[in-house]
Amino acid sequence: MEVPDQRSDARERALNLMYEAHSKSIGIDDVIDAQVVAPDELTDLLVRGIARTMERADALIADKAKGWTLQRMPVLDLAVMRLATFELLERADVPTAVVLAEAVALAKRYSTDDSGRFVNGVLAAIAAEVRAAE
């Protein structure tokens, strides 16, 4: 029997909450407050961290996604990259390889057939810039 990874589950829940906020055009605090069961501590940390770093993340993503605007990207790809970029920027305890692997897995699971490669390419370029010392 496979034991679920709580960190992977938290990332998936964070992605779902970010997508819900986008779909309803409401703030993340409103989405969190509307949950019947409050998100666990890691999910809450991820979602609030994504919201806090979104402007910087969007600038990095736009810079590295050659030929793509943020508006043209699939919503889920952008949400996955915002999540991963937050982790690359502010969660030094999470190895780069883990951040990239988790993001690619989420993109493949929830978005388009090409999303895994696209997300990996953009995030690898961001990681090279923001985690150059690793």
Helices and strands as residue ranges (DSSP letters): H 6-24, H 28-33, H 41-64, G 70-72, H 75-90, H 96-110, H 115-130
